[in-house]
Amino acid sequence: MNCRMAEMRNKEVISIKDGTKLGCVSDIEIDTTCAKVCSIVIYGRLKFFGLFGREDDIVIKWDDIQIIGDETILVNHTISYRPRKRFGGGFFKN
């Protein structure tokens, strides 16, 4: 199966280890010395509409890709999210 970069950018990446949706392919890293694709990159999520930057990018090595389908890419990759802290206590804090 042949696939162009423009087609890869629209594909959703899903981890087969825990079934989480990692995001859509944002970029591809290519080794220019041997003309091989090294990894795919998923840009990190925006923090508060992008005002506080974004989370770290997810880089998935080409060897971790299991299946490239029509709409999704299944990968053997897990990410560890830090638990988010609750904001303040609000007006009705006990």
C-alpha angles and dihedrals in degrees: 000000000000119000131184126215091248090057093047092055092064096050121104117228118222128184114232091203097067105358096245121153106237096186137256126311109268102173143358127224115218128191102226095196094065100016095238131138108246102183148336122243128215113195116234121257119268118257113225097341091317095297091114095040123248139290121262118291118253112233116194119192117232090240090061092060110103105176134006109203134177094273106007142044117214115210136184094228136113128193126203113226119201110235110257117242118235113249113249117301100273130219096304098052114151 
